[in-house]
Amino acid sequence: MTVRTAAPTRVLLVEDAESFVDALVVGLEREGFAITVARDGIEALELFDPESTDLVLLDVMLPRMSGIDVCRIIRARSDVPIIMVTAKSTELDTVVGLEVGADDYVAKPYRLRELVSRMRAVLRRQSKQSPSSDLAVTGTTRSEEGTEAGEAQNLYATSDTRSAQQVPVGQRRPPVAHLEEILEVGDVRLDLSRHECIVRDHEVRLPLKEWELIEILLANAGRVVTRDSLIDRVWGLDYVGDTKTLDVHIKRLRSRIELDPSHPVLITTIRGVGYRFESPRR
């Protein structure tokens, strides 16, 4: 039997500090990644190819074009995972990076092990969201991941009482298990079979994570869904990034479905607990 060897994960590293680039390239290549280097924002856009790039490591402070602008342009062209790398660690930098489409961020200084862990985590989430993808996370093959998952001993059932499905630790839970194909609460309607979101009689296109968030919230309308539960179901149990990612995606979702996103009435925040999709008052 012929065993197919997974191709190395292709990473576009966008960084202008030469000494930092040299050390990072050596470290990542030792971990099995194939690295292409861009040293400014314009070069990053010239080198970026959605078909030959599996992940982008993007510094915020770049010559010629900022990392924030590069992230925004790449995200408009592709769903490739993007990790922002920055010497700044303020909340503003974090939120701006996530709002323009970054999947995670790492603040300098950091350990190579932490960076590699986050890279592999976003790649796993991407491969699970795209079942037809041939992408294999560096260090494991798709068949090995399946074997490891099947051998996992610690299992738990989802909190949805309609589902008895068990999920091995380390994998994403299904966002929601439904018997019905339509979820409708007030002016918001999800057609699960057609993957359509209708808000006040108008179709709203939602990125995958926002779709999964609203699916969970609608299925539990009138009840609080905890932050931990949302992160586990949408980003996976192995997520190691900043929990502000959830808040940013909720903010984006509100901007698409609320009449006044600055004063949300559909998705409300329960401080210190989570979020709730409000049921219409009778």
C-alpha positions, -999 to +999 in steps of 0.1 A: +000+000+000+013+034-009+013+060+019+009+096+008+032+120+025+015+153+034+030+183+017+045+209+041+023+237+052+031+268+032+035+300+052+038+335+040+059+354+066+056+391+064+083+407+085+108+436+079+132+430+108+160+410+091+175+394+122+141+384+134+133+369+100+164+347+099+158+332+133+121+326+126+126+310+093+151+286+107+128+277+136+097+272+115+115+252+088+127+228+116+091+224+125+083+213+089+068+245+075+077+259+041+084+296+044+081+324+019+093+358+031+079+393+023+096+423+038+070+449+034+033+452+029+033+457-009+056+427-014+033+406+008+004+413-016+025+406-046+036+372-032+003+362-017-014+335-037-046+319-022-039+286-040-003+283-027-005+298+008-019+279+038-012+305+065+000+341+068+021+354+096+017+391+094+036+418+113+016+449+121+043+475+116+055+472+080+071+496+055+051+508+025+017+494+038+006+485+073-001+450+083-037+460+092-042+471+056-026+440+042-048+418+064-079+436+052-070+432+015-060+395+019-092+388+038-113+403+010-096+378-014-093+347+007-102+328+039-066+317+045-058+318+082-040+350+093-020+354+125-010+390+134+025+393+149+032+426+167+054+442+192+024+461+205+000+443+229-026+470+235-062+461+233-068+485+204-042+468+182-057+434+191-093+444+183-084+463+151-065+432+138-093+409+146-119+432+132-102+433+098-102+395+096-072+381+115-078+347+131-054+352+160-025+374+172+007+369+190+025+397+208+063+400+208+083+387+226+070+352+223+084+317+224+086+297+191+066+269+208+037+292+215+037+305+179+038+270+164+010+259+187-012+288+176-003+282+139-013+245+142-045+254+161-058+278+133-048+253+107-068+225+124-098+248+127-095+257+090-092+220+079-123+211+100-143+239+085-133+228+050-138+191+049-129+189+012-095+205+018-063+184+013-045+205+039-027+185+065-014+202+096+024+199+097+035+171+120+005+149+115-013+135+085-051+136+081-053+098+087-031+101+118-054+128+132-084+106+126-067+077+144-057+099+174-092+113+176-107+078+175-084+066+203-091+096+226-104+083+259-121+114+273-154+119+257-182+143+265-217+148+253-229+182+239-251+203+261-279+202+235-303+177+249-315+168+214-280+153+205-264+123+220-234+127+198-200+124+216-170+143+205-134+134+212-114+159+232-094+181+209-120+183+182-147+210+175-181+202+187-208+205+160-222+240+165-258+227+170-276+195+164-310+202+149-340+181+138-355+211+120-341+228+090-354+263+099-345+284+129-366+315+132-368+340+160-385+374+155-371+390+123-342+366+120-346+334+100-319+307+093-325+282+066-300+255+075-304+234+044-299+264+020-274+281+043-293+314+041-298+340+068-328+363+063-331+394+084-362+416+081-369+399+047-334+406+033-307+380+029-276+387+049-244+369+039-224+357+070-189+343+072-187+308+086-179+317+122-206+343+124-231+318+109-221+292+136-225+318+163-260+329+153-270+293+148-261+285+184-277+316+197-310+311+178-312+275+188-310+287+224-331+319+220-341+333+254-313+315+272-278+326+280-250+308+261-218+311+281-186+324+265-168+291+271-195+272+253-194+295+223-157+294+220-156+256+224-183+250+197-171+276+172-133+277+176-127+243+191-114+229+224-078+234+213-082+272+209-053+290+226-059+325+214-073+356+230-110+354+241-115+389+226-119+370+193-154+361+204-163+397+212-151+409+179-171+383+160-202+392+180-196+428+172-194+420+135-226+398+137-245+427+154-234+451+126-251+428+101-284+420+119-291+448+144-309+480+134-286+500+157-255+479+164-244+504+191-275+496+210-282+459+203-316+444+211-313+411+194-279+398+208-275+411+243-244+408+266-248+391+300-218+405+317-194+379+331-214+351+316-220+352+279-246+362+253-283+357+247-305+360+216-336+377+229-370+361+221-398+385+210-419+396+239-455+385+236 
